[in-house]
Each structure stands twice: as structure tokens, then as C-alpha cells.
Amino acid sequence: MFSKRLRDAFKRAFTDKTAEDELFAVLGASVGQVVAMGTFTTAGGDTAETIPATGVLATDVAVVSIATAGAVPTTIVEAVAAADSISVTLAADPDNDHVLSYIVTRSA
């Protein structure tokens, strides 16, 4: 139940202020702090993408999903928090037309 509620709130949070508030309420019950969240359009040219995210630490937890698939859809293989960024590996080159949604949390 929790994961479905989180997923649904996460999908809506980037276009709806009420959904964003709901997302923080859901996450507040399970994590210490939301460090960063937003969307990122892929640059393409490689399977590796780096999302700039000021304040993120390598010890944080990053959750990334494909909000909008591009002309040639791909999937996310891995997302790892790093210093001031999130490193994302995709199964294939996403070109420059995929939109990724991300949220980074830090334990209390």
C-alpha cells in the first residue's frame, strides 16, 4: 500500500502543489528529510546521465523514474546519489528527449 501511494504521489508532485504536499507527507513518515526533487531532461549520447542536485550526498538515497519516455524508450538500470548529483545509468542511449523525475532522501 505504501509503495503505491508513494508512486502515485510522486507522479503528480511535479505538476500539482497539493500532490507535492502529499508526497512530503508520505515521505515524512518514512524518511528523515527530502533533500532534492525535480525533473531532468536527458542530454543523450551515452547510457550515463548526471543530474545536478546541489546538497546531495553520496550517502543519500536517490529514486529516479522516467516521467516521459522519448522517441526510442529505454529503462533505468541504476540511480546512485553522489556529491551534488545523481548518477543514472540507462539500458540504452536516451537521446535528448526523455524526462526523468527524481527524489533524494536522507535518513534522520
Sequence and secondary structure as in RCSB ss.txt:
>XXXX:A:sequence
MFSKRLRDAFKRAFTDKTAEDELFAVLGASVGQVVAMGTFTTAGGDTAETIPATGVLATDVAVVSIATAGAVPTT
IVEAVAAADSISVTLAADPDNDHVLSYIVTRSA
>XXXX:A:secstr
 HHHHHHHHHHHTTT HHHHHHHHHHHHTT SEEEEEEEEE   SSSEEEEE TT  TTSEEEEEEEE  SS   
EEEEEEETTEEEEEESS  TT  EEEEEEEE  
